[in-house]
Amino acid sequence: MTSPPVVPVTLAEIARLAGVGRAAVSNWRRRHDTFPPRIGGADTSPHFSLKDIEKWLSDNGKLGKTTSREWLWPRFEALGDRDETGLAIATVGRLLARGESGGRADGADTGPVRAAVELGRREGSYDILMFLLRRWLATHVRQITTTPEPLADLMADLALRTRWPFGGERSEDPVVALDPACGAGYLLAAAAKAVPSTLNRPATLLGCDRDPVLTALTDARLALLPGPEMPGPVPVIAPGDSLRADPLIGTQADMVLCNPPANERDWGYEDLAADTRWAHGTPPRTEPELAWVQHCLSRLRPGGSAVLLLPPTVAARKAGRRIRRSLLRTGALRAVVALPPGSAAPHSLSLHLWVLRRPAPGESPQGPGELLLVDAAARFPGSTSRDSGPALGEVGAFIRSVVGTVGTAAMAGPMREQATGDSGTVAWAAAVPVIDLLDDDVDLTPGRHVTPTSGHGGPRLADSWSEVGELLGRLRTESACLAALEFARGMEEQPSATVGELARAGALTLCSGRLPAEAAVPEPGDARVPLLTISDLLLDESPSGWVYPDNAVVVEPRDVVVVGVSREFSAWVHEGPPMAVGPQIHALRVDPDVLDPWFLAGSLKAPANARHAGTHASSASRIDVRRLQVRRIDLSEQRRYSDAFRHLAAFEGLAERLRIVAKTMGRDLGEELAAARLVHGE
């Protein structure tokens, strides 16, 4: 009888399974002779047997309070490559939907599949499937693009807001929702939730994708969706390339949602040159996104609506201006919304939502004669704090308040009032006459046409002046505390210790950050943490990515973070939620009975320390963190200095925030003065 394969786990995975930090696992390994031996991996990232680790944790009372699902993922990860693991997860969903148990006939390894099915019956079928799916997607995030759930919900809502009465006259007729590049099914899941709650009608879900693993996962996911009170027909998810050989050809949908592949050159230009879908012109080879736009329009019933997530260049590239002109003249394109950077991958771009509609019977073929342009990227500018990116809930609420029922000509008048009124919540939108957009460029980028109204600058400047006053007051308080410090007289030289010596003595644990092989995209309710890199610090931006803590160095509150690059050398006490750190950023976790974190961070940050520990072993000047020094004094004396270091950190933080506010105010004041909206008082 063949023995089951050995499932390897890393130190970080063991830490999560035990519900402790990675430093604790390192201590266990060092102090306990019974700790399981390494079975593989490198010295810096050893691998251990999951079975041996589980037994050791149980025998030593260190299993913690982690859920059973945390023990499930390593067994799936050990199955093999991307496709094998993905198909095994799809098998779990299929078996849970049918009420069956796993077996060899299912085409997947029996152990993990059966364990997942049994756990799904105890803890919830959909929850277990989504747990496995999200872990799988995070592992392969560079290969698979997903639409964040809040953004998917917004896209479904916009499609319904642009609606014409769907599906005939009977209220029980299902609304047909199609995603021709469905990926992992996030947009179809959003449609399945939005249609019954908005229209009180069932939804028919149709999707296809050229990756058969993704279609299998989407099919399993939709089969397990928490059912509405009025379930619709069974979803139809088919593998296939929608542009080249659509497996759902002939389908007519009431709404189409799509996040198509971007910047693909081999999309079928030669084979599809005379395709009947190109009603607005044959897409150039360099405009695959406009091929997807026309494909989605061709699959709509009269009165149906489509919402696509597209790169911002689609709105402005010269090669696509003829198609954009036709979309405007025929009224097919109803709105373009610029999202804040970070809303979806690629996170550095301000992606656009295109809202389209096919004219309904009796409706003017030219549409309302206006295009709604919404610049949510300007409404929600990027933050320079170490936060988690744009709040998609707030972004969605703003866009919903502006778009309204943009789809029908009857609403064109009210839409104009709403989009150009005095309310500050809609100051970043405009209903632009189509005739004004039909110039040589046909540039539909919202920021080119939406200008701030006179109503929004005043309140924002007033808020900024108020914050400046508050910051100056707090700066005066902190500066008074620091000004009271006096120079010591007759001080004898005190002994010091390096970080390396303190680590060897057990006073602190030093972990150097690294860049995980794969990044991740945040989803509500999962365990991913933001990733801070040197590039983020150089750009004065928030963390650039998200990772699971399995294979990352994660800093917790009261950990000391040290940047090991001379140009950005700094040290601070981390006080926010857990955060992963990349290369050349180091995490120090102190023993609170020996070291005060604020004293340590303040001492390490001293400029003389950077000069002492600097190294030029490569083209970039770096800091050897192990050579940084700190004075040897008892804990009570450390805490006295700790108070001063806290005041100093607060002073620097307030000064930095004042710089940021002043920079923003300078932009706003310059814009208002240039537009003659600010004048000298009498």
N, C-alpha and C positions, 0 to 999 in steps of 0.2 A: 504493500500500500504506500502510495507516494505521500510523504510528509508535506504539510503546508509550507509555502515559501516564507523565508524570514523577512519580516517587515522592518526596515530601518527607520530610526527616528534620530533627530538631531537634539542637541542640548536645548535649543529654543523650543522645540516641540515638546520635550520632556517637561520644561518649565510650564508650558501652557496646560499640559495634561495634569500636572500636579497643582496648578493654580498658584504658582510662586514665580519669582523673578529668576532670570537666567543665572544671576550670581549665586542664588541659593543652590541651584543644581551643581554648579561648579564646586561649591563648598562640600556638598554631599560626596561628590566624586573624589575630592581630595581627602576627606576625613574618614570615609567609610571604606574599609577594605572589602566589604561585601558588595559594593556597587558593581553592577554588571560590566564586564569588559567591553572595550570597543570592538566592533565587528567590521569597520571600514571607515571610509572618509579620510580627510586630511587631519593633521594635528590641530589645526585651527578650527576645524568643523568635523569632529568625530561623529560616527554613526553607531547606534546601539540597537539591540534587538528589542522591538516593541513588547514581545512576550516577556522577555527577561525584565524589562523596566517595569511593566505592570505588576509582576510578581514582587519585585523589590519594593516598589512603592507601597503595595498592600501589606507586605510583611513588616515594613517599618512605619506604618500608620501615616503615610504621606500622600495618600491619594487625593486629598483635598475635596473640594466641592464642585469639580468640573463635571459637565454633563456627559452622558454616554456618547453623544455625537462627536465629541472631541476625540474619542478613541477610534472613531469610525474612519475619519479621513485618511490617516496614514496607511490604512489597509487598502484603500482605493488608489492612493498615490503610488503604491508599490506594484500595482497591476501591470504597468508598462508605459507605453507611449500615450500621447494625447488622445488618439482616437479610441484606443482600447478602454481607457478610463472613462471617456465620455459615453461610450456605448454601454458600459456597465452601469453608469448612473441612469441612463435612459431605461435600461432594463429594470432597475429598481422602481422607477416611476410607473412603467407599464404593469409590473406585477402588483404594485400597490393599487393601481386603478382597477385591476381585474380581481383583486382579492386573493391572489395566488402567492405561493412561496417560491423562493429561488431554487433552481436546480441546474444541472449541467446542460439540460436541453435549452436553457435560455441563452446559451452562447456567451456566458460570462463566468468568471471564477465564482464558485458556489459560496465560499465563505463570506467575503465582503457583501455580496448581494443579499444573501440570506440574512446576515446580521442587520443590514440597512432596512430590509423589509420588516423584520421583527421589531426593530426600533421605531419604524414609521407607524406601525399599528399601535404602539404604546404612546408615542409622543406627538403623533399627527403626521399623516402621509405627506401633505404639501410642505410642511416645515422641514422635514428631513430631506426631501428632494431638493428644496431650495438651498438648504445648507450645503449639500454636496455640489450642486450646480454652481453656487457662488464661489466655493473654494476652487473648483475646476476652472472657472472663468478667470479667477485671480491668478492662477498658475500660468495661464496662457493668454494674458491680457494683451501682449504685443501681437498676437495672431488674430484675436477676436475682438471686435468693437461692439460694445453694448450701449444701450441708451439708458441713462440713470432713471430710476423709477419715477421721481418727481417730474422729470422732463417728459417721460413717456405719458404720464397722466395729463400734463399740459397739452401735449400734441393731440391726444384723443379729445380733450375738452374743446380745443380750437376747431377741430374737424366738426364736432357737433354744433358748435356755435355758428358755423358757417353753413349750416344745413338748409336744405329745402325738404319738405315732407318726404320721408323715405318710404320705400317698400310698398307703394300702392296706398289704398285707402283704409285697409284694415289695421287696427292698432295691434293685433296679435302677430302681424307679419314680422319676421326677424329682420334686423338691420345687418347687412352684409359688410363686414370689415375685412380688408385685405392688406397684407404686408408682403410685397414681392421680394423682399430681402430680409426675411424675418429673424435671422440670427438665432439668438437664444429665446426669442419670443416675448421680449419686454413690451413692445408696442401692442401686440395682440392681447397680452394680459391686461394692459391698460384699457384697451377697447372693451374687453369682456367685462370690466368693472364699470366703465363709464356709461355704456349704452343702457343697461337696465336701470341704473340710478338716475340718469338724465331723462330718458324717454319712456321708462317703464315698459320696455319691450325687450325681447331676447335678441342675442347677437349670434350671427353665423360668422365663425372665424376661419379665414382662409389665409394660408401662408406658404411660401416656398423659399428655398435657399439652396445654393449650389453645393453647400457642405452637408453631406448626408448625416454626419454626426449631430450637427446643430438642428436639423429638421427632426431627428429622433428625439433630441432633448426637448425641443419645443412641443412636439406632439405629446410627450409624457407630461410636461408641465401643464399644458392646457387641459389635459384629461383630469388632472388633480386640482384644478383651480377651485377654491371655495365657491360652491355653486350659488348663483342667485336664486331668488324665489321662482323665477321663470326661466329654467334652463333652455338654451337654444339647441340647434342641431349639433351633431358631433363635429368638432373642428376637422378641417381637411388641411393637412400639412404635407407637402410633397417636395422631394428633392429635385433640383433643376435650376438652370440659369434662366432667369426671367427674361432677360434681354434676347438671348440667342435662341432658346427653345423653351418657351414658357409652358410648364406643366399644367397651368391653370388657364390656358388660352381660351378665349371666349367668355371668361368670367366678367360679370359686371357687378361692381361693388357700389355701395352707398357711401363708404368712406375708405380712403386709402391712407395708411400711415407708413412712412418709409424713412429709414436711415441708411441710404445706399452706400456702397463702397465708393471711396473718394479717390480722385487722381489716378484712376486706372486707364492706361492707354490701350490695353488689349481687351476692349469691351465688345468687340464685334463690328467695328466700323466698316470693314470691307464687306462683311457678309450681310449687313443690314442697311446698305446705302439706299435701297429703294423700298424700305419697309413702310407699310401704310400707317404706322403709328406716328410718323413724323409729320403731323399736320401743321406744325409751326416751323418746319424747315429741318433738313437733315443735320443732325448734330455733328460739328467738326470732330476730328479724332481727339482733340485736346479738351473736349467738353462732354465727358461721360455723364456728368451730373444732369446735364440738360436732356440727355437720352432717357435717364430715369424719370425726369419731370414729365416728359411726354408719354412715357410708358404708363405712369400712374394716371395721367389724364385720360388715356385711352381705355383704362379699365374702369372708369367711373360711369355710372348711370347718369342720365340727365338730372341735374340738381345735386349730384353727389359732390363731395368735397375731399380734398387731399391735403396733407401736411407733411412736408419733407424737411429733414435736417440736412443742411448743405454747408460746404465751406464758404467763407465770405467772398472768395474770388469769383464764384459763379455769378455774383451780382454785377461784376464790373469787367470781366475779361472781354477784350475786343472781339475775340472769335465767336462769342455767343450773343452779340448785340442784336443780330437779325432775329434770332429766336425770342430774345427778351422783348423786342419790339412787337412781335406778333402776339406774345402772351398778354401784353398790355392792351393792344388794340382790340383783341377779342374778349377782353374782360376775364380771361382764365385766371390770371394772377390777381389775387385780391389783397394780399398783405405780405410784407417782408419785415421780419422781426430780428434785430441784432441782439444776440444773447451775450451776457458778460463772459469774458474768458474764464475757463474752468467749469463751465456748465456741462460739458461732455468732452470726450476725447476727439481730437487732440486739444488738451487743456490750455494751450498757449493761445489759441485762436478764439476770436469772437464769432462763433458759428451763427448761421442764419436759419430761421424758420421761414419757409415759403408756404403760404396758405393759398390754395387754388380751388376753383370750382368750375364744374361744367354747367353751362346755362341750362335752366329748367325749361320745360315747355311753356311757351307764352312769355318768357323772360327776354329782355333785350339782349341780343347776342353781344353787344358792346359792354355789358355789365354796368356798374354804377358810374363809370367815367372817372373814378378816383382810385388811387392805390394808397392803402394805409401803410405808413412807414413808422416803425416803433424802434427807438434806439434805447433798448434796455441796458446795453453796454455802458452808455453814458449815465443812465439813471443809477446804475450800481457799479461805480468805478472800483477797480481792484484795490484791495486793502494791503497796507504794508506791514500789518501785524502778522504774527505766526498763527493764523487761523486756518479754517478748513475750506476756504474758497467761498464763492457766492452762495447765499442762502436761497436755494431754488424755490422754497416755499414763498418767500417774499417776491422773488422775480416773477413767479407764476401768477401771484395775486395781482401784481402790477399789470402784466400783459393781459390778463383776463379783463381787468377793469377798462382797458383801452380798446381791445378788439371788439368786444360786444358781439352783436350780430352783423358782422361786416359783410356777410355773403349776399344779401339781397339789395336790389336797387332801392327798395322802399325805405331801407335804413340808412341810405347814403347821407341824408340831411342830418339826422340825429348823430350819426357817426362823426360827421365833421364837427359838430358842436362839442362832442365829447373829446375829440382828439386835439382840438385847438382852444379849449376853454381856459379859464384862469386857474383852474385847480392845479396845485403843484403835483398831484399824482399823475397827471397826463401831460406834463410839460415837455416830455421827451417823445412826443408822437405828433404826426401830422397826416391829414388826408390830403395827398398831393394830386392835383388834376393830372390825368394821364398825358394830356397834351404837353405839360411842362416837362415830362420825362422823356419825350420822344426826340431827343437831340442826337448828335452824332455818336455819343458814347452809350446812351441808354444805361447809365450807371444807376443801379437801384440800391446802392449802399445807403441805409437809413441815415448814417452820420453825415452824408453829403447834402441831405435835404432837410433834416430836422434841426431847427435852431431853437435855443431856449426862448421861452416866452417871457414877457416882462413880469409875469406873476411868480416865477419860481426863484429868481435870483435873490430877492429880498429876504425871504424866510431862511434860505440856506446861509446867506451871509450873516444874518442875525444870529443863527445858531453858532456859526464859526466865531463871531466876536464874543459870544457868551463863553464858548469853550476856551478862547484865548484868555479871558479874564480869570476863569477858574484855574487854568494852568499857571498863570503868573502868580496867583495867590498861593497855590501849593508849592511853587518854586521858592517863593519867599520863605515859607515855613521850613522847607528842607535846607535852604541855604543858611538860615539862622542856626539850625542845628550843626551844620558843618563849620560855620564861621566860629562857633564856640570852641572848637578843638584848638589845643595849644601844642606847641612844639615841646617835646620832652627835653629835660636837661640832665646831663651826666648819665646818659643811658649806656649801660654796658652792652657789648655785642652778645646777642643771644644765639644759641645753637639752632640749626635748621635741619630739616630733613627733606629729601626729594620725594616726589610722588612715587617713584619706583620703590624707595625704601619704605614708605608708608604702605604700599600695596603688599610688599613682602611681609610686613609686620601684621597684616590683617586689619589695619586701620581703615582701609578703603579698598574697593574693587574697581579696577580700571578695565573698561571695554572700549575698543576702538570701533567706530562706525564703519559700515560697509554698504555698498550698493547692491541690493538684491538682484538676482538674475531677472526677475520679472517684477514690474510695478503692478498696481491694482487700481480699480475704480471704486469709490465709495458707494455703498448701498445702505439704505436705512436698516438699522438694527444689526449690522454685522460687526466683526471684531477688528476691522482694519484701522490703522493709525496713520496720521500724516507723516511724510518723510521729508526731513530737512537736509539740504545739501549745501556744499560750499557755493554753488552757483546761485542758490536762493539768497544767501547772505550777500554775495557780490551785487546782486540785482536789488537788494533791499526788499525782497518779496517774501510772501508766506511760503510754507512748504509746497514743493512742486508736485508731489506725488503721494500715493497711498500704498501701503504694504501691509501684509499680514505680519504679525510679530514673530512668526515661526523662525525665520532666518534673518532677522534684523536685530540691531541693537536698539533697545527701546529705553528712553529715559522716563522716569517716574517723578512725581512731585518730590522736591527736596534733593534730587540728584544734581550734581554739579556738571555743567556742560562746558567743555573747553574746545575752542576752535584752534586747530593745529597748523594754520597757515598764517605766515607773518602779516600778510596784507589785511587779514580780517581777524587777527588774534584777539580773543576775548574769552571771558569766563563768566558764567552766571549760574544762579540757582534756578532750576526749572520749577515753575509753579503752576503750569497749566496741565491739561490732560496728557496722557501718555503720548509720546512722539518718538518716531524712529529717527536715527541720525545716519548720515552717509559717510563716505570716506573723509579722513582728516578732521572729523569731529568726534570727540571722545566723551564718554560718560563715566563719571566718578560717583560711586555710591559709597557713602561714608558710614562707618560704625558710629552711631550717635553717642555712644558712651566714651568715644575717644576724640572725635572731631566735630566741630560745628560747621555745617555746610556753607553758611554765609561768610564765616571767617576764612574757610578754605578758598572759596571762589574769589573773594576780595584780594587775598594774598597772591593767588596764582595770576591774577590779572595785572599785577604791577608791571609797568614797562621794563624795569630792570630785570625782571624774571624772563621776559621775552628775549632780551639781549643775551642773557646767560644761557638760555636753552635753545637758541636759534641754531639752525643747521642749514647748510647749502649743499647737501649731498646730491641734489637734482637741480634742474633749471629753475625751480620755484623754491623760494625761501620757506622753510617749514619750522615748526616748533617741535622739539622732542619733549613730549608731555612728561615723560618719566624723569626728565632733568629739572623740571620746574620745582622751585623750593618754597617751603613754608616754615615759619618759625615754630620751634618746639616750645609751647607754653601749655599750662594746664587748661582744662575745659572751662573753668570759671573765667579765666582771663580771656580765653577765646571769645566767650559770649559778650564780654565788654566791647571788644573790637567788632563783634558781629553787629551790634546796634549801629555803630558808625558806618560799617559797610552797607547795611540796609539803607540808611539815609543817603549814602553816596549813590547806590543803585537806583533809588527812587528819583534822586536829583537828575541823574543821567537819562532815565526813562522819560521824565517830564520834559526835559530839554529836547529830547528826540521827538516826542509827540508834538511839542510846540513847533519844531521845524517842519513837520509834516503838515500840520494845520496851516502854517504860514504859507507853505508852498501851494496848497490847495486854494487858499484865500487869494494869493497872488494871481492865480489863473482866473478865478471868478471875478475879481475886481478888474483885471485887465480886460476881460470879455465885456463886462458891463460898461466900462469906460469907453471902449472902442465902439460900442453900439449906442453911445450917448444915453444910456439908461441910468447913469450916475452923473450927478451935477454937483457943483459946489453949493453948500447951503448959504442962505442969506446971512 
